[in-house]
Amino acid sequence: MGKIIFYEDRNFQGRSYECSSDCADLHSYFSRCNSIRVDSGSWMVYERPNHMGYQYFLKRGQYPDYQRWMGFNDCVRSCRMIPEHQGTYRIRIYERPDFGGQMMEFVDDCPSLFERFHYNDVHSCNVMDGYWLFFEHPNYRGRQYSLRPGEYRRYSDWGSMSSRIGSFRRITDFN
């Protein structure tokens, strides 16, 4: 069971809302979010309702202002708890939509897709085991995209506007 607390003002001030499960629309609980405390679990928070828009991975800790979670602004409208995963991690990435073209399978993190394979585009993927984060740039920087087990036939299925992926890693922080 996870617990996340959203605060309207920086440094955990102002109106707050405590959440312990997925929420598709947080707007009725607060109008802006300038700080977050994650008491337990790992979470994705989203800029827009229904788990859309910019995504931010938050593990247990304190985030006294939105820059600490790499936020672009004070807008948080939905959240999703990432279930704890124990066991193997496995993902297949493809260079073309609908699982076409060259396929590569991973069981570990990849800090630079280009250095390893000389291309930066992932058009589809199949998450077979575990929960993963895609990053727009190498070394786990830039926009983040959370991937749960399942098939993603095109990059828009994981919420991206582009096929560019610089790095990816397993979500292993659950405390």
Secondary structure, 3 states (H helix, E strand, C coil): CCEEEEEEEHHHEEEEEEECCCECCCCCCCCCCCEEEEEECEEEEEEECCCEEEEEEECCEEECCHHHHCCCCCCCCEEEEECCCCCCCEEEEEEEHHHEEEEEEECCCECCHHHHHCCCECCEEEEEECCEEEEEECCCEEEEEEECCEEECCHHHHCCCCCECCEEEECCCCC
